[in-house]
Amino acid sequence: MAKFEIIENEGVRMVKATLEKEMIRTEAGALYYMQGAITMESKAPSIGGFLKSVAGGESIFRPTYTGTGTIFLEPSLGGFHLLDVAGQTWILESGAYWASDAGVVVDVHREKAWTALKSGEGLVDFQTKVSGQGQVVIAAQGDVQPIVLNNDKLVVDGDYVVGRPANIAYSAQRATKSLLGSMTSGEGFVRVYEGSGTLLIAPVPYWRHRLYTSLTAKSQARSPK
């Protein structure tokens, strides 16, 4: 498997991947620079994958890099987190996927329409599903904190959770038992996670990270690398 490292220099973080006749996959546009005998390839997805990507607002193309050498991914003032999938299935917040080993299967997960609507995501909420073997790089605005649930429940006000195991039950519920109480409390609907496993939570709601990443990418595109 490729070796992923998170490097920090003068407050800026980036991901370094070292390949020894190996392959990794990244989010479209994530490449900063690469050195060595590495070949980049970007294949069109299947019809089903294409439709899922368009519907979910995710990248249609996720290029692969194969060979021997080093790859640096775009720097960020935010944070990155290395997740070892280890045969489990994880659900990542839309836009949190950044890169992964070749042994990791990347797919689309769709939340139930009612849950998506109550959580503020609209009628349709598509997220990224990863499974298989290897590491996944998760992008977040700031350091990621793991929270372990042992047959327990976590209530979160907003989309702070950037990753969860698929076996963790997820729902959107009123903050209080009554609708009036939820409205007057200022919380409305909250996100509820129940079961056993490790949740990955970031200090800033993910929609702000997506906006920040977009603005950073545009700024970097105007500057020579």
GROMACS elastic network, one bead per residue, 0.5 to 0.9 nm:
[ bonds ]
;  ai    aj funct       b0    kb
    1    19     6  0.78853   500
    1    20     6  0.83012   500
    1    22     6  0.67032   500
    1    23     6  0.80576   500
    1    24     6  0.87412   500
    1   101     6  0.65567   500
    1   102     6  0.78042   500
    1   103     6  0.80645   500
    1   134     6  0.68387   500
    1   135     6  0.84707   500
    2    17     6  0.65282   500
    2    18     6  0.57611   500
    2    19     6  0.50595   500
    2    20     6  0.70242   500
    2    21     6  0.88299   500
    2    22     6  0.62508   500
    2    23     6  0.71358   500
    2    24     6  0.70981   500
    2   100     6  0.88796   500
    2   101     6  0.64045   500
    2   102     6  0.84863   500
    2   134     6  0.85286   500
    2   135     6  0.85503   500
    3    16     6  0.80362   500
    3    17     6  0.54762   500
    3    18     6  0.50677   500
    3    19     6  0.67705   500
    3    20     6  0.89859   500
    3   101     6  0.88110   500
    3   135     6  0.87340   500
    4    15     6  0.68153   500
    4    16     6  0.57161   500
    4    18     6  0.65875   500
    4    82     6  0.77652   500
    4   100     6  0.88249   500
    4   101     6  0.89774   500
    4   135     6  0.78581   500
    4   136     6  0.89027   500
    4   137     6  0.80786   500
    5    14     6  0.83876   500
    5    15     6  0.56753   500
    5    16     6  0.50840   500
    5    17     6  0.63834   500
    5    18     6  0.83874   500
    5    82     6  0.82373   500
    6    13     6  0.68153   500
    6    14     6  0.58353   500
    6    16     6  0.63152   500
    6    17     6  0.89503   500
    6    79     6  0.89283   500
    6    80     6  0.69833   500
    6    81     6  0.79551   500
    6    82     6  0.82187   500
    7    12     6  0.82644   500
    7    13     6  0.55651   500
    7    14     6  0.53860   500
    7    15     6  0.61056   500
    7    16     6  0.69913   500
    8    11     6  0.62441   500
    8    12     6  0.55280   500
    8    14     6  0.65377   500
    8    15     6  0.88653   500
    9    12     6  0.53291   500
    9    13     6  0.64452   500
    9    14     6  0.85280   500
   10    13     6  0.84091   500
   11    76     6  0.89314   500
   11    77     6  0.67153   500
   12    75     6  0.63172   500
   12    76     6  0.57260   500
   12    77     6  0.50311   500
   12    78     6  0.77799   500
   12    79     6  0.89172   500
   13    74     6  0.86993   500
   13    75     6  0.53859   500
   13    76     6  0.53439   500
   13    77     6  0.61694   500
   13    78     6  0.71264   500
   13    79     6  0.67138   500
   13    80     6  0.77010   500
   14    72     6  0.69888   500
   14    73     6  0.60413   500
   14    74     6  0.61740   500
   14    76     6  0.62933   500
   14    77     6  0.88126   500
   14    79     6  0.83963   500
   14    80     6  0.77483   500
   15    71     6  0.81947   500
   15    72     6  0.57701   500
   15    73     6  0.53050   500
   15    74     6  0.75013   500
   15    75     6  0.74148   500
   15    80     6  0.76604   500
   15   137     6  0.82494   500
   16    70     6  0.69356   500
   16    71     6  0.57075   500
   16    73     6  0.65130   500
   17    24     6  0.83422   500
   17    69     6  0.84133   500
   17    70     6  0.56501   500
   17    71     6  0.50889   500
   17    72     6  0.64333   500
   17    73     6  0.81855   500
   18    22     6  0.88304   500
   18    68     6  0.76147   500
   18    69     6  0.59581   500
   18    71     6  0.65282   500
   18    72     6  0.89632   500
   19    22     6  0.52870   500
   19    23     6  0.69995   500
   19    24     6  0.81818   500
   19    38     6  0.85373   500
   19    65     6  0.89667   500
   19    66     6  0.77237   500
   19    67     6  0.64205   500
   19    69     6  0.53006   500
   19    70     6  0.61390   500
   19    71     6  0.80305   500
   20    23     6  0.85376   500
   20    66     6  0.89263   500
   20    67     6  0.64838   500
   20    69     6  0.67425   500
   21    38     6  0.87541   500
   21    66     6  0.67926   500
   21    69     6  0.84013   500
   22    65     6  0.81596   500
   22    66     6  0.55944   500
   22    67     6  0.55272   500
   22    68     6  0.68110   500
   22   101     6  0.86269   500
   22   102     6  0.78255   500
   23    64     6  0.66614   500
   23    65     6  0.53934   500
   23    67     6  0.65982   500
   23    68     6  0.88417   500
   23   101     6  0.67043   500
   23   102     6  0.54487   500
   23   103     6  0.88717   500
   24    63     6  0.85682   500
   24    64     6  0.56096   500
   24    65     6  0.54389   500
   24    66     6  0.67511   500
   24    99     6  0.71841   500
   24   100     6  0.57640   500
   24   102     6  0.50217   500
   24   103     6  0.85783   500
   25    62     6  0.64864   500
   25    63     6  0.58334   500
   25    65     6  0.64442   500
   25    98     6  0.86225   500
   25    99     6  0.55047   500
   25   100     6  0.53538   500
   25   101     6  0.63655   500
   25   102     6  0.64005   500
   25   104     6  0.88417   500
   26    29     6  0.81834   500
   26    30     6  0.64241   500
   26    31     6  0.78683   500
   26    62     6  0.56938   500
   26    63     6  0.59027   500
   26    64     6  0.65285   500
   26    65     6  0.82554   500
   26    73     6  0.86645   500
   26    97     6  0.81692   500
   26    98     6  0.57193   500
   26   100     6  0.64125   500
   26   101     6  0.89477   500
   26   137     6  0.88986   500
   27    30     6  0.55320   500
   27    31     6  0.84455   500
   27    59     6  0.71474   500
   27    61     6  0.78045   500
   27    62     6  0.51661   500
   27    63     6  0.70573   500
   27    95     6  0.89734   500
   27    97     6  0.68395   500
   27    98     6  0.50926   500
   27    99     6  0.59764   500
   28    31     6  0.79040   500
   28    59     6  0.64002   500
   28    60     6  0.82065   500
   28    61     6  0.61180   500
   28    62     6  0.50717   500
   28    63     6  0.63396   500
   28    98     6  0.86305   500
   29    32     6  0.83722   500
   29    62     6  0.86400   500
   29    63     6  0.87301   500
   29    73     6  0.88960   500
   29    74     6  0.81821   500
   29   217     6  0.87164   500
   30    72     6  0.87632   500
   30    73     6  0.53968   500
   30    74     6  0.53819   500
   30    75     6  0.89535   500
   30    98     6  0.72313   500
   30    99     6  0.82929   500
   31    34     6  0.77739   500
   31    71     6  0.75424   500
   31    72     6  0.65042   500
   31    74     6  0.57216   500
   32    71     6  0.76671   500
   32    72     6  0.53822   500
   32    75     6  0.75630   500
   32   225     6  0.77649   500
   33    70     6  0.86252   500
   33    71     6  0.60845   500
   33    72     6  0.53757   500
   33    73     6  0.68924   500
   33    74     6  0.82103   500
   33   225     6  0.83694   500
   34    38     6  0.77001   500
   34    69     6  0.74333   500
   34    70     6  0.56390   500
   34    72     6  0.60039   500
   34    73     6  0.85693   500
   35    38     6  0.73471   500
   35    68     6  0.87251   500
   35    69     6  0.56364   500
   35    70     6  0.53735   500
   35    71     6  0.64992   500
   35    72     6  0.87958   500
   36    67     6  0.79675   500
   36    68     6  0.60805   500
   36    70     6  0.65444   500
   36    71     6  0.86963   500
   37    66     6  0.83448   500
   37    67     6  0.56848   500
   37    68     6  0.53484   500
   37    69     6  0.60529   500
   38    65     6  0.62808   500
   38    66     6  0.53657   500
   38    68     6  0.58047   500
   38    69     6  0.63975   500
   38    70     6  0.82855   500
   38    71     6  0.87300   500
   39    64     6  0.81540   500
   39    65     6  0.55401   500
   39    66     6  0.52499   500
   39    67     6  0.63377   500
   40    63     6  0.67298   500
   40    64     6  0.57098   500
   40    66     6  0.65764   500
   41    63     6  0.55714   500
   41    64     6  0.53422   500
   41    65     6  0.65039   500
   41    66     6  0.82472   500
   42    61     6  0.63942   500
   42    62     6  0.64968   500
   42    64     6  0.63165   500
   42    65     6  0.89463   500
   43    61     6  0.67816   500
   43    62     6  0.78242   500
   43    63     6  0.70723   500
   43    64     6  0.85484   500
   44    47     6  0.88912   500
   44    49     6  0.89850   500
   44    50     6  0.78909   500
   44    60     6  0.74793   500
   44    61     6  0.62636   500
   44    62     6  0.87371   500
   45    48     6  0.78142   500
   45    49     6  0.54382   500
   45    50     6  0.56281   500
   45    60     6  0.70450   500
   45    61     6  0.70209   500
   45    62     6  0.88779   500
   46    50     6  0.59447   500
   46    51     6  0.85790   500
   47    51     6  0.62262   500
   47    52     6  0.86141   500
   48    51     6  0.52855   500
   48    52     6  0.62294   500
   48    53     6  0.86146   500
   49    52     6  0.51036   500
   49    53     6  0.60515   500
   49    54     6  0.86081   500
   49    60     6  0.78695   500
   49   107     6  0.79220   500
   49   108     6  0.81449   500
   50    53     6  0.51656   500
   50    54     6  0.62211   500
   50    55     6  0.85802   500
   50    60     6  0.61115   500
   50    61     6  0.88146   500
   51    54     6  0.52060   500
   51    55     6  0.60380   500
   51    56     6  0.84097   500
   51    60     6  0.88175   500
   52    55     6  0.51651   500
   52    56     6  0.59063   500
   52    57     6  0.83793   500
   52    58     6  0.81824   500
   52    60     6  0.87000   500
   52   107     6  0.87863   500
   52   108     6  0.66439   500
   52   126     6  0.82372   500
   53    56     6  0.51641   500
   53    57     6  0.59041   500
   53    59     6  0.61799   500
   53    60     6  0.53807   500
   53    61     6  0.88530   500
   53   108     6  0.75163   500
   53   126     6  0.87016   500
   54    57     6  0.52600   500
   54    58     6  0.65299   500
   54    59     6  0.77893   500
   54    60     6  0.69277   500
   55    58     6  0.78729   500
   55   124     6  0.84146   500
   55   126     6  0.76073   500
   56    59     6  0.88037   500
   56    94     6  0.81022   500
   56   108     6  0.78333   500
   56   109     6  0.89434   500
   56   110     6  0.82797   500
   56   124     6  0.79261   500
   56   125     6  0.69023   500
   56   127     6  0.70965   500
   56   128     6  0.89991   500
   57    60     6  0.85665   500
   57    94     6  0.82641   500
   57    95     6  0.88839   500
   57   126     6  0.77701   500
   58    61     6  0.89445   500
   58    94     6  0.72715   500
   58    95     6  0.70465   500
   58   108     6  0.87827   500
   58   126     6  0.83270   500
   58   127     6  0.83054   500
   58   128     6  0.83159   500
   59    62     6  0.67348   500
   59    95     6  0.88571   500
   62    99     6  0.89816   500
   64   102     6  0.83701   500
   65    71     6  0.86418   500
   72    75     6  0.83825   500
   73    98     6  0.88827   500
   73    99     6  0.89037   500
   74   217     6  0.84062   500
   74   220     6  0.89320   500
   75    78     6  0.86741   500
   76    79     6  0.70383   500
   76    80     6  0.86951   500
   76   141     6  0.88886   500
   76   213     6  0.77612   500
   76   216     6  0.76695   500
   77   141     6  0.78053   500
   77   142     6  0.79456   500
   77   216     6  0.88889   500
   78   139     6  0.77080   500
   78   140     6  0.61373   500
   78   143     6  0.75869   500
   78   209     6  0.79718   500
   78   212     6  0.88590   500
   78   213     6  0.86317   500
   79   138     6  0.84411   500
   79   139     6  0.60806   500
   79   140     6  0.51459   500
   79   141     6  0.54731   500
   79   143     6  0.52865   500
   79   144     6  0.74044   500
   80    98     6  0.86370   500
   80   137     6  0.65938   500
   80   138     6  0.55076   500
   80   140     6  0.58814   500
   80   141     6  0.81548   500
   80   142     6  0.76828   500
   80   143     6  0.70972   500
   80   144     6  0.75957   500
   81   136     6  0.81845   500
   81   137     6  0.57219   500
   81   138     6  0.50178   500
   81   139     6  0.65498   500
   81   140     6  0.76560   500
   81   143     6  0.75931   500
   81   144     6  0.64570   500
   82   135     6  0.64603   500
   82   136     6  0.58531   500
   82   138     6  0.63649   500
   83    86     6  0.89204   500
   83   134     6  0.83871   500
   83   135     6  0.54008   500
   83   136     6  0.50785   500
   83   137     6  0.63167   500
   83   138     6  0.72498   500
   84    87     6  0.87602   500
   84    88     6  0.89353   500
   84   133     6  0.76716   500
   84   134     6  0.58187   500
   84   136     6  0.64337   500
   84   137     6  0.89945   500
   85    88     6  0.54931   500
   85    89     6  0.70400   500
   85    90     6  0.73885   500
   85   104     6  0.76900   500
   85   130     6  0.76418   500
   85   131     6  0.63110   500
   85   132     6  0.65420   500
   85   133     6  0.58015   500
   85   134     6  0.58189   500
   85   135     6  0.59303   500
   85   136     6  0.70199   500
   86    89     6  0.87098   500
   86   131     6  0.80988   500
   86   132     6  0.67117   500
   86   133     6  0.50872   500
   86   134     6  0.63692   500
   86   135     6  0.80444   500
   87   131     6  0.63091   500
   87   133     6  0.53700   500
   87   134     6  0.83249   500
   88   130     6  0.82703   500
   88   131     6  0.57119   500
   88   132     6  0.66378   500
   88   133     6  0.81051   500
   88   165     6  0.72610   500
   88   166     6  0.80153   500
   89   129     6  0.69758   500
   89   130     6  0.57289   500
   89   132     6  0.73138   500
   89   164     6  0.87966   500
   89   165     6  0.59852   500
   89   166     6  0.55417   500
   89   167     6  0.80623   500
   90   128     6  0.83102   500
   90   129     6  0.57219   500
   90   130     6  0.53394   500
   90   131     6  0.64071   500
   90   163     6  0.67445   500
   90   164     6  0.56157   500
   90   166     6  0.51594   500
   90   167     6  0.84544   500
   91   108     6  0.88146   500
   91   109     6  0.71172   500
   91   127     6  0.67491   500
   91   128     6  0.58403   500
   91   130     6  0.65950   500
   91   162     6  0.83228   500
   91   163     6  0.56263   500
   91   164     6  0.53773   500
   91   165     6  0.61236   500
   91   166     6  0.59188   500
   92    95     6  0.79521   500
   92    96     6  0.60920   500
   92    97     6  0.68409   500
   92   109     6  0.87817   500
   92   127     6  0.60273   500
   92   128     6  0.50900   500
   92   129     6  0.61895   500
   92   130     6  0.77084   500
   92   138     6  0.81989   500
   92   161     6  0.85097   500
   92   162     6  0.56229   500
   92   164     6  0.66280   500
   92   165     6  0.88109   500
   93    96     6  0.54752   500
   93    97     6  0.79028   500
   93   126     6  0.84776   500
   93   127     6  0.54236   500
   93   128     6  0.65438   500
   93   159     6  0.81161   500
   93   161     6  0.73892   500
   93   163     6  0.61265   500
   93   164     6  0.87355   500
   93   206     6  0.76505   500
   94    97     6  0.75290   500
   94   125     6  0.84255   500
   94   126     6  0.67028   500
   94   128     6  0.59864   500
   94   162     6  0.83021   500
   94   206     6  0.84825   500
   94   210     6  0.89996   500
   95    98     6  0.78853   500
   95   127     6  0.78834   500
   95   128     6  0.78335   500
   95   138     6  0.89782   500
   95   139     6  0.79305   500
   95   206     6  0.83424   500
   95   207     6  0.89789   500
   95   209     6  0.89218   500
   95   210     6  0.67948   500
   96   127     6  0.89276   500
   96   128     6  0.79978   500
   96   137     6  0.84684   500
   96   138     6  0.53694   500
   96   139     6  0.50220   500
   96   140     6  0.65493   500
   96   162     6  0.65668   500
   96   163     6  0.81418   500
   96   206     6  0.81236   500
   96   210     6  0.84854   500
   97   100     6  0.83162   500
   97   128     6  0.71029   500
   97   136     6  0.75101   500
   97   137     6  0.65313   500
   97   138     6  0.51566   500
   97   139     6  0.63856   500
   98   136     6  0.75151   500
   98   137     6  0.53412   500
   98   138     6  0.55291   500
   98   139     6  0.59505   500
   99   135     6  0.84282   500
   99   136     6  0.57925   500
   99   137     6  0.50044   500
   99   138     6  0.73776   500
  100   103     6  0.80779   500
  100   104     6  0.63646   500
  100   105     6  0.88191   500
  100   106     6  0.86450   500
  100   134     6  0.72238   500
  100   135     6  0.56045   500
  100   137     6  0.59833   500
  101   104     6  0.56037   500
  101   105     6  0.88621   500
  101   133     6  0.78605   500
  101   134     6  0.53747   500
  101   135     6  0.56836   500
  101   136     6  0.67160   500
  102   105     6  0.77243   500
  102   133     6  0.84561   500
  102   134     6  0.75371   500
  103   131     6  0.85576   500
  103   132     6  0.60122   500
  103   133     6  0.51182   500
  103   134     6  0.57429   500
  103   135     6  0.85304   500
  104   130     6  0.64435   500
  104   131     6  0.56043   500
  104   133     6  0.53898   500
  104   134     6  0.58172   500
  104   135     6  0.73524   500
  104   136     6  0.75945   500
  105   129     6  0.80532   500
  105   130     6  0.54955   500
  105   131     6  0.52055   500
  105   132     6  0.58212   500
  105   133     6  0.82704   500
  106   128     6  0.70171   500
  106   129     6  0.58850   500
  106   131     6  0.68994   500
  106   132     6  0.89730   500
  107   127     6  0.86811   500
  107   128     6  0.59128   500
  107   130     6  0.62299   500
  107   131     6  0.84721   500
  108   126     6  0.65599   500
  108   127     6  0.58217   500
  108   129     6  0.52811   500
  108   130     6  0.83574   500
  109   125     6  0.84265   500
  109   126     6  0.56036   500
  109   128     6  0.56205   500
  109   129     6  0.54635   500
  110   113     6  0.84652   500
  110   116     6  0.89956   500
  110   124     6  0.74550   500
  110   125     6  0.58728   500
  110   127     6  0.61858   500
  110   128     6  0.85357   500
  111   114     6  0.84010   500
  111   115     6  0.67193   500
  111   116     6  0.60699   500
  111   124     6  0.71878   500
  111   125     6  0.55486   500
  111   126     6  0.64062   500
  111   127     6  0.77422   500
  112   115     6  0.53559   500
  112   116     6  0.61341   500
  112   117     6  0.86381   500
  112   123     6  0.85057   500
  112   124     6  0.76622   500
  112   125     6  0.77648   500
  113   116     6  0.51020   500
  113   117     6  0.61024   500
  113   118     6  0.86884   500
  113   122     6  0.78874   500
  113   123     6  0.51013   500
  113   124     6  0.56263   500
  113   125     6  0.73110   500
  114   117     6  0.51079   500
  114   118     6  0.62223   500
  114   119     6  0.85587   500
  114   122     6  0.88264   500
  114   123     6  0.69732   500
  114   124     6  0.87449   500
  114   172     6  0.85763   500
  115   118     6  0.52836   500
  115   119     6  0.60948   500
  115   120     6  0.87167   500
  115   121     6  0.86802   500
  115   123     6  0.84892   500
  115   125     6  0.87477   500
  115   170     6  0.85388   500
  115   171     6  0.59307   500
  115   172     6  0.55073   500
  115   173     6  0.84472   500
  116   119     6  0.51860   500
  116   120     6  0.64062   500
  116   121     6  0.51623   500
  116   122     6  0.58321   500
  116   123     6  0.59133   500
  116   124     6  0.61396   500
  116   125     6  0.55034   500
  116   126     6  0.89664   500
  116   171     6  0.86773   500
  116   172     6  0.77700   500
  117   120     6  0.53446   500
  117   121     6  0.56255   500
  117   123     6  0.50134   500
  117   124     6  0.74094   500
  117   125     6  0.82279   500
  117   172     6  0.86817   500
  118   121     6  0.75102   500
  118   122     6  0.78267   500
  118   123     6  0.88075   500
  118   171     6  0.88275   500
  118   172     6  0.58115   500
  118   173     6  0.74167   500
  118   174     6  0.87125   500
  118   189     6  0.64708   500
  118   190     6  0.84159   500
  118   191     6  0.89576   500
  119   122     6  0.78857   500
  119   158     6  0.79384   500
  119   159     6  0.84170   500
  119   171     6  0.81857   500
  119   172     6  0.54759   500
  119   173     6  0.81690   500
  119   189     6  0.65584   500
  119   190     6  0.69273   500
  119   191     6  0.66505   500
  120   123     6  0.87469   500
  120   158     6  0.88312   500
  120   189     6  0.84718   500
  121   124     6  0.69112   500
  121   125     6  0.58387   500
  122   125     6  0.67517   500
  129   166     6  0.85020   500
  130   136     6  0.81564   500
  131   134     6  0.87519   500
  138   162     6  0.80926   500
  138   163     6  0.83804   500
  139   142     6  0.87586   500
  139   162     6  0.86060   500
  139   209     6  0.86452   500
  140   143     6  0.71477   500
  140   144     6  0.70674   500
  140   162     6  0.74125   500
  140   202     6  0.64930   500
  140   203     6  0.86931   500
  140   204     6  0.81095   500
  140   206     6  0.71494   500
  140   209     6  0.64925   500
  140   210     6  0.87384   500
  141   144     6  0.83633   500
  141   202     6  0.67879   500
  141   203     6  0.71374   500
  141   204     6  0.59686   500
  141   205     6  0.80484   500
  141   206     6  0.72887   500
  141   208     6  0.79026   500
  141   209     6  0.52358   500
  141   210     6  0.86675   500
  141   212     6  0.83453   500
  141   213     6  0.88227   500
  142   202     6  0.65011   500
  142   203     6  0.63652   500
  142   204     6  0.72115   500
  143   201     6  0.87247   500
  143   202     6  0.63631   500
  143   203     6  0.72209   500
  144   162     6  0.84539   500
  144   200     6  0.61894   500
  144   201     6  0.56247   500
  144   203     6  0.73651   500
  145   199     6  0.82082   500
  145   200     6  0.57542   500
  145   201     6  0.52516   500
  145   202     6  0.62597   500
  145   203     6  0.81863   500
  146   198     6  0.61818   500
  146   199     6  0.55999   500
  146   201     6  0.62699   500
  146   202     6  0.88956   500
  147   154     6  0.89519   500
  147   197     6  0.83719   500
  147   198     6  0.55170   500
  147   199     6  0.51166   500
  147   200     6  0.64072   500
  147   201     6  0.72476   500
  148   152     6  0.88069   500
  148   196     6  0.74278   500
  148   197     6  0.57462   500
  148   199     6  0.63043   500
  148   200     6  0.88954   500
  149   152     6  0.51669   500
  149   153     6  0.69025   500
  149   154     6  0.77263   500
  149   193     6  0.89035   500
  149   194     6  0.76593   500
  149   195     6  0.64526   500
  149   197     6  0.52339   500
  149   198     6  0.60886   500
  149   199     6  0.76043   500
  150   153     6  0.84467   500
  150   194     6  0.89801   500
  150   195     6  0.65626   500
  150   197     6  0.65993   500
  150   198     6  0.87983   500
  151   194     6  0.70598   500
  151   197     6  0.83247   500
  152   193     6  0.83460   500
  152   194     6  0.57892   500
  152   195     6  0.55461   500
  152   196     6  0.66062   500
  153   192     6  0.69542   500
  153   193     6  0.55972   500
  153   195     6  0.66277   500
  153   196     6  0.87399   500
  154   191     6  0.82391   500
  154   192     6  0.57972   500
  154   193     6  0.51466   500
  154   194     6  0.64995   500
  155   175     6  0.88917   500
  155   190     6  0.66058   500
  155   191     6  0.57556   500
  155   193     6  0.64909   500
  155   194     6  0.88313   500
  156   159     6  0.75931   500
  156   160     6  0.72698   500
  156   161     6  0.79987   500
  156   190     6  0.58613   500
  156   191     6  0.51231   500
  156   192     6  0.63768   500
  156   193     6  0.81917   500
  157   160     6  0.78091   500
  157   175     6  0.87295   500
  157   187     6  0.70748   500
  157   188     6  0.88669   500
  157   189     6  0.76340   500
  157   191     6  0.61823   500
  157   192     6  0.88493   500
  158   161     6  0.82223   500
  158   189     6  0.88863   500
  158   190     6  0.67748   500
  158   191     6  0.68505   500
  158   205     6  0.63397   500
  158   206     6  0.86612   500
  159   162     6  0.73640   500
  159   191     6  0.77820   500
  159   201     6  0.88316   500
  159   202     6  0.88689   500
  159   204     6  0.83943   500
  159   205     6  0.51301   500
  159   206     6  0.58833   500
  159   207     6  0.76711   500
  160   200     6  0.85137   500
  160   201     6  0.54606   500
  160   202     6  0.53026   500
  160   203     6  0.65951   500
  160   204     6  0.61811   500
  160   206     6  0.61211   500
  161   164     6  0.73522   500
  161   199     6  0.68369   500
  161   200     6  0.56550   500
  161   202     6  0.62203   500
  161   205     6  0.80581   500
  161   206     6  0.80799   500
  162   199     6  0.80563   500
  162   200     6  0.57701   500
  162   201     6  0.57383   500
  162   202     6  0.66352   500
  162   205     6  0.87973   500
  162   206     6  0.71831   500
  163   198     6  0.87944   500
  163   199     6  0.61192   500
  163   200     6  0.50466   500
  163   201     6  0.71950   500
  164   167     6  0.83066   500
  164   168     6  0.68033   500
  164   193     6  0.88618   500
  164   197     6  0.79513   500
  164   198     6  0.67479   500
  164   200     6  0.63642   500
  164   201     6  0.89484   500
  165   168     6  0.56566   500
  165   169     6  0.89729   500
  165   196     6  0.89914   500
  165   197     6  0.66496   500
  165   198     6  0.70432   500
  165   199     6  0.72255   500
  166   169     6  0.76175   500
  167   195     6  0.74476   500
  167   196     6  0.78721   500
  167   197     6  0.79110   500
  168   193     6  0.63777   500
  168   194     6  0.57221   500
  168   195     6  0.51868   500
  168   196     6  0.65557   500
  168   197     6  0.68290   500
  168   198     6  0.87767   500
  168   199     6  0.86872   500
  169   192     6  0.80066   500
  169   193     6  0.56101   500
  169   194     6  0.50718   500
  169   195     6  0.63242   500
  170   191     6  0.72706   500
  170   192     6  0.57530   500
  170   194     6  0.66349   500
  171   190     6  0.85247   500
  171   191     6  0.59803   500
  171   192     6  0.53071   500
  171   193     6  0.67674   500
  171   194     6  0.87067   500
  172   189     6  0.62686   500
  172   190     6  0.56346   500
  172   192     6  0.59492   500
  172   193     6  0.89233   500
  173   176     6  0.84033   500
  173   188     6  0.84840   500
  173   189     6  0.52765   500
  173   190     6  0.55092   500
  173   191     6  0.64473   500
  173   192     6  0.69002   500
  174   177     6  0.66412   500
  174   178     6  0.75979   500
  174   179     6  0.69800   500
  174   181     6  0.88336   500
  174   182     6  0.59889   500
  174   183     6  0.89142   500
  174   187     6  0.82393   500
  174   188     6  0.59223   500
  174   190     6  0.61331   500
  174   191     6  0.87951   500
  175   178     6  0.84031   500
  175   179     6  0.85065   500
  175   181     6  0.78206   500
  175   182     6  0.51421   500
  175   183     6  0.85286   500
  175   185     6  0.78948   500
  175   186     6  0.89461   500
  175   187     6  0.60846   500
  175   188     6  0.57105   500
  175   189     6  0.53835   500
  175   190     6  0.56745   500
  175   191     6  0.89100   500
  176   179     6  0.71496   500
  176   180     6  0.84731   500
  176   181     6  0.57284   500
  176   182     6  0.50556   500
  176   183     6  0.88129   500
  176   185     6  0.81650   500
  176   187     6  0.87721   500
  176   188     6  0.81807   500
  176   189     6  0.86015   500
  177   180     6  0.87933   500
  177   181     6  0.71364   500
  177   182     6  0.74736   500
  178   181     6  0.51349   500
  178   182     6  0.63140   500
  178   183     6  0.87203   500
  179   182     6  0.51264   500
  179   183     6  0.62605   500
  179   184     6  0.87105   500
  179   188     6  0.80595   500
  180   183     6  0.51117   500
  180   184     6  0.61139   500
  180   185     6  0.84462   500
  181   184     6  0.52133   500
  181   185     6  0.59039   500
  181   186     6  0.87267   500
  181   188     6  0.84331   500
  182   185     6  0.52665   500
  182   186     6  0.67097   500
  182   187     6  0.60535   500
  182   189     6  0.71631   500
  183   186     6  0.56324   500
  183   187     6  0.67363   500
  183   188     6  0.52467   500
  183   189     6  0.87559   500
  184   187     6  0.78662   500
  184   188     6  0.81027   500
  185   188     6  0.71871   500
  187   190     6  0.69885   500
  193   199     6  0.86708   500
  201   204     6  0.88272   500
  202   205     6  0.71351   500
  202   206     6  0.78636   500
  203   206     6  0.89821   500
  204   207     6  0.84960   500
  204   208     6  0.69763   500
  204   209     6  0.72482   500
  205   208     6  0.58328   500
  205   209     6  0.69858   500
  206   210     6  0.62936   500
  206   211     6  0.87169   500
  207   210     6  0.50920   500
  207   211     6  0.63478   500
  207   212     6  0.86205   500
  208   211     6  0.51272   500
  208   212     6  0.60876   500
  208   213     6  0.85267   500
  209   213     6  0.59228   500
  209   214     6  0.84465   500
  210   213     6  0.51086   500
  210   214     6  0.61618   500
  210   215     6  0.87018   500
  211   214     6  0.51692   500
  211   215     6  0.62996   500
  211   216     6  0.86160   500
  212   215     6  0.51944   500
  212   216     6  0.60594   500
  212   217     6  0.85474   500
  213   216     6  0.50420   500
  213   217     6  0.60254   500
  213   218     6  0.85988   500
  214   217     6  0.51959   500
  214   218     6  0.63262   500
  214   219     6  0.87200   500
  215   218     6  0.52073   500
  215   219     6  0.62557   500
  215   220     6  0.87102   500
  216   219     6  0.50708   500
  216   220     6  0.61443   500
  216   221     6  0.85351   500
  217   220     6  0.51103   500
  217   221     6  0.60465   500
  217   222     6  0.87797   500
  218   221     6  0.50650   500
  218   222     6  0.65842   500
  219   222     6  0.54121   500
  219   223     6  0.67483   500
  220   223     6  0.50636   500
  220   224     6  0.75574   500
  220   225     6  0.79494   500
  221   224     6  0.73386   500
  221   225     6  0.85149   500
